[in-house]
Amino acid sequence: MRFLGLIWSNLKRRKLRTSLTLLSIFVAFLLFGLLCAIKEAFTAGITLAGVDRLIVRHKVSLIMDLPVTYGPRMERIPGVVSAVPFVWFNGIYQNEPKNFFATMAVPPAPFLDLYRECVLPEDQKQAWLNTRTGAIIGRTLAERFKWKIGDRIPLTSPIWPNKEGGAWEFDVVGIFDGANKGTDTSGMYFRYDYLDEGRAYGEGLVGWYGARVSDPEQAAAVAKAIDAEFANSPYETKAEPEGAFVQGFIQQIGNIKTILLAILSAVFFTILLVAGNTMAQAVRERTEELGVLKALGFRDGLLLALVLVESGVMAAVGGLAGLGVAWLITARGSPVPAMLPVFYLPTRSLLIGLGLVFALGFAAGVLPALQAMRLPVALALRRHV
């Protein structure tokens, strides 16, 4: 602690250079935090996917429908506990494309039993079961549009026009929260029977099924049995674990993890060069001072520690500030809920960031510190003369 004044004086020696280096480190760790949040947004579905759940869709494409009669047939297959139909509604609020959000038609009770991470109070669950036009919305969606229980919401769908024309009317009867931080609460679910009775065409069709299996270890075998059940039919299926389905969907965009890793590697390599150059210049400028300190009795190990601490302080100030600002930004929620419904900075990413802060401080300062430690006293004093 008694050398903090000396370290602080060295950092202030070239204020502009130190400020620019701190700014570079700050931007690097701010970018790290935001990219980690984006990665979490794309991969949260994989992380939270139920190991006992399958997704059953049309073999050709997800946009092709399946008959609603497939559900009971799947539930008769050994190992299948339940099969819940889903229909993508593509709801748009106030006829504004920017007001798009995930909207799906489902049977209420089976859906809540299958996706138990959607936490809904019992009284709101009963209201959903008893209200034909009832819908439940996620907490994020409710905050986005300032909706509350009892509101009546008109939505249009480019996929499913109703028989009467105009907008579909939904009554908000519940607001669900997520059992986990990464649970998507940006969507809306309403009753399948309401959609099926009111749509102008497509009666008796669903988009896909979510199926629960009794033994996760047998999920692959059950998926094969489901596909065999509907083989050579007009609506052949492709069943796969939920995690594999989500991962395949994400890979259509690209390998997010590899892309982000490449960006972060390039950024941190550049920042390492910048910070290392800053520390090397600082040591070279203080050659005579280091010689005087050695002449006064400062040991080599102490000089090594002083330079490393100086580098560590600079990395810590810039890095922790960057991580802090990234956390504050992500804590406010997703800037584009329709595209990134899950948006937060995971604790593990913060811990990795802290590790990178200390690693950067050490890597940037170790060579200049060794240079200072090995500097001969006579050479340093001769430069002073």
C-alpha positions, -999 to 999 in steps of 0.1 A, spaced: 0 0 0 29 24 7 39 24 -29 5 33 -43 15 70 -45 45 61 -66 24 39 -89 -2 67 -93 25 92 -101 38 70 -128 4 66 -144 -1 104 -144 33 110 -160 18 109 -196 -19 116 -190 -30 116 -226 -13 83 -233 -27 67 -202 -62 80 -209 -61 66 -245 -49 33 -232 -76 32 -206 -102 41 -232 -90 12 -255 -93 -13 -226 -127 1 -216 -140 -3 -252 -126 -38 -255 -143 -50 -223 -175 -32 -231 -175 -50 -264 -168 -83 -246 -198 -78 -224 -222 -69 -251 -211 -98 -274 -215 -122 -245 -250 -110 -240 -257 -114 -278 -243 -149 -277 -266 -157 -247 -295 -144 -267 -288 -168 -295 -279 -198 -274 -303 -195 -244 -328 -218 -261 -301 -245 -264 -290 -240 -227 -326 -242 -214 -339 -268 -238 -356 -297 -219 -337 -330 -222 -370 -348 -220 -387 -328 -248 -388 -335 -285 -398 -312 -314 -418 -329 -341 -422 -310 -374 -429 -318 -410 -401 -337 -426 -397 -312 -455 -398 -279 -437 -409 -262 -405 -433 -240 -425 -454 -270 -436 -482 -280 -414 -492 -313 -396 -527 -327 -388 -540 -321 -353 -548 -358 -352 -511 -367 -350 -511 -356 -313 -532 -385 -300 -514 -410 -322 -480 -399 -308 -492 -402 -273 -500 -439 -280 -463 -445 -289 -444 -461 -259 -422 -435 -242 -443 -405 -252 -460 -388 -222 -477 -360 -241 -477 -342 -274 -487 -306 -275 -495 -288 -308 -482 -253 -317 -493 -229 -344 -472 -199 -353 -496 -169 -355 -471 -141 -364 -491 -115 -345 -487 -78 -354 -500 -51 -331 -516 -19 -345 -507 -30 -380 -472 -19 -375 -445 -44 -386 -422 -31 -359 -447 -42 -333 -442 -79 -343 -437 -104 -315 -438 -142 -311 -474 -153 -309 -485 -190 -308 -517 -209 -304 -516 -238 -280 -539 -259 -258 -535 -242 -224 -532 -270 -198 -509 -293 -218 -487 -264 -228 -482 -253 -192 -474 -289 -182 -449 -293 -210 -431 -259 -205 -430 -256 -167 -404 -229 -169 -433 -205 -178 -445 -197 -143 -482 -186 -142 -502 -181 -110 -530 -206 -105 -558 -181 -107 -545 -168 -140 -542 -203 -153 -579 -210 -144 -588 -177 -161 -570 -189 -193 -588 -222 -192 -622 -205 -188 -618 -177 -213 -621 -186 -250 -604 -154 -262 -579 -155 -233 -542 -151 -238 -511 -151 -215 -482 -128 -222 -446 -128 -209 -434 -102 -184 -410 -87 -210 -438 -83 -235 -461 -68 -209 -434 -42 -200 -427 -35 -237 -463 -24 -245 -474 -15 -210 -501 -42 -211 -518 -55 -180 -543 -82 -171 -578 -73 -184 -566 -55 -215 -581 -64 -248 -555 -66 -276 -563 -65 -313 -538 -84 -335 -535 -90 -372 -518 -121 -387 -505 -122 -423 -507 -160 -420 -541 -167 -404 -569 -142 -413 -601 -148 -395 -635 -157 -410 -650 -123 -401 -622 -102 -415 -603 -76 -395 -583 -81 -364 -583 -109 -339 -593 -99 -304 -575 -113 -274 -581 -108 -236 -550 -107 -214 -558 -131 -186 -523 -138 -173 -487 -126 -172 -461 -154 -169 -425 -151 -156 -396 -173 -163 -384 -199 -138 -348 -192 -151 -332 -160 -160 -328 -171 -196 -364 -180 -201 -380 -162 -230 -408 -140 -217 -413 -118 -248 -441 -139 -264 -478 -145 -262 -498 -177 -261 -535 -181 -268 -559 -209 -271 -557 -232 -301 -594 -239 -302 -601 -201 -306 -577 -200 -336 -591 -232 -352 -627 -221 -350 -621 -186 -363 -595 -189 -390 -606 -187 -426 -587 -218 -437 -564 -245 -424 -588 -260 -398 -573 -290 -381 -537 -281 -390 -508 -273 -366 -473 -261 -371 -454 -285 -350 -456 -306 -318 -437 -305 -285 -435 -340 -271 -424 -350 -236 -407 -384 -232 -407 -405 -201 -370 -413 -202 -346 -387 -216 -320 -415 -223 -344 -430 -248 -353 -397 -265 -335 -407 -298 -352 -440 -299 -386 -424 -293 -379 -399 -320 -373 -427 -345 -405 -444 -334 -425 -412 -340 -410 -408 -375 -417 -445 -383 -453 -441 -372 -459 -414 -399 -435 -427 -426 -450 -429 -461 -479 -407 -452 -488 -373 -468 -474 -357 -436 -441 -373 -428 -424 -360 -397 -389 -353 -384 -386 -356 -346 -355 -345 -327 -345 -333 -292 -354 -298 -285 -318 -287 -280 -308 -301 -314 -338 -284 -330 -329 -250 -316 -292 -254 -324 -301 -263 -360 -323 -232 -362 -294 -210 -350 -269 -225 -373 -289 -212 -402 -275 -178 -392 -240 -191 -388 -217 -204 -361 -223 -176 -336 -197 -189 -310 -169 -191 -336 -178 -156 -350 -178 -140 -316 -146 -158 -305 -128 -145 -337 -139 -109 -330 -129 -110 -294 -96 -126 -301 -87 -99 -326 -98 -72 -302 -79 -85 -272 -48 -91 -292 -48 -55 -304 -54 -42 -269 -26 -64 -256 -2 -48 -281 -15 -13 -272 -12 -18 -234 22 -36 -237 36 -8 -258 24 17 -233 41 -1 -204 73 -6 -224 75 31 -232 68 40 -195 96 18 -184 121 31 -210 112 67 -199 120 59 -163 153 41 -169 173 66 -148 147 66 -121 148 28 -119 186 30 -116 183 54 -87 158 32 -69 181 2 -73 210 23 -60 188 32 -30 183 -5 -22 151 -14 -40 153 -51 -48 147 -65 -83 117 -84 -71 101 -52 -58 107 -33 -90 91 -63 -109 61 -61 -87 57 -24 -90 56 -25 -128 32 -54 -128 9 -37 -103 10 -5 -125 0 -26 -155 -27 -44 -135 -42 -11 -122 -45 2 -157 -61 -30 -169 -84 -31 -139 -96 4 -142 -104 2 -179 -116 -34 -178 -139 -32 -148 -154 0 -161 -161 -16 -194 -177 -47 -178 -197 -24 -155 -212 -4 -183 -219 -35 -203 -238 -49 -173 -258 -17 -169 -268 -17 -206 -279 -54 -205 -297 -50 -172 -321 -26 -190 -333 -55 -212 -332 -61 -249 -330 -31 -272 -348 -52 -299 -371 -76 -281 -385 -91 -313 -350 -102 -324 -333 -107 -291 -359 -117 -266 -333 -129 -241 -306 -103 -234 -285 -103 -203 -249 -107 -192 -245 -141 -175 -225 -144 -143 -201 -168 -159 -193 -142 -186 -186 -116 -159 -162 -141 -141 -145 -148 -174 -142 -110 -180 -126 -106 -146 -101 -133 -154 -93 -115 -187 -87 -83 -168 -60 -98 -147 -46 -118 -176 -43 -86 -197 -27 -67 -168 -1 -95 -164 5 -101 -201 10 -64 -209 33 -58 -180 54 -89 -177 80 -81 -203 85 -44 -193 86 -56 -157 114 -81 -165 132 -54 -184 131 -32 -153 142 -60 -130 172 -69 -152 183 -33 -158 219 -29 -145 224 0 -121 255 14 -138 239 14 -172 208 32 -159 228 59 -141 251 64 -171 220 72 -192 211 97 -165 245 114 -168 
